Amino acid sequence: MAKQKPRGLPLESETAWYILLNLGDIVATWALLRRNSGFIESNPIARWFYH
């Protein structure tokens, strides 16, 4: 009998990449805003969280 592949969560790999890329976006935005280099967050909802 063939071994069955262990079952993970549906879309587990894709979800992990999505979370990783979003965290990278948050860190990059935070770093740009922290430098006071003229960058602003144009999304008003996101701006509320950063300030």
N, C-alpha and C positions, 0 to 999 in steps of 0.2 A: 504494500500500500504506500502511496506517495505521501511525503510529509506535507502537511498544510502550512501555508504561510501564516504566522501569527497575525491576528487581526488587530489593527489599530483603529484610531478614530477616523471617520470619513474626512477626507481632505486634510489630514493631519499635517502633511508636509507643506501644503499650500497655506494653511493657517499660520504655521510657524514663520514662513517667509513674510506673510502679510504683517504679522506682529513685529517682526524684526525691522522691516522697512519703515513701518510707522514710527517705531521708537527712534530710528535714525533720523527721520524727518523732524520729530519733536526736539531732539538734541541739537540738530543743525539750526533750527529756527531759534531755539533758546540761545545758542552761542552767538548768532548774528544779532539778536536783539540786545544781548548783554553787553556787547562791545560799544554800543552807542555810536555806530558807524553810519547812521542815516537810514538803516533798514527799519521798516515798520511792518507790522502784521496787518494785512488788509482785511482779513476776515474778522468782523466785529465780535463774534462769539469766541474765537480763538484768542483774540486780543484781550478779552475779559479774563481768561484763564492765565495769561502771561503777566498781567498787571495787577 
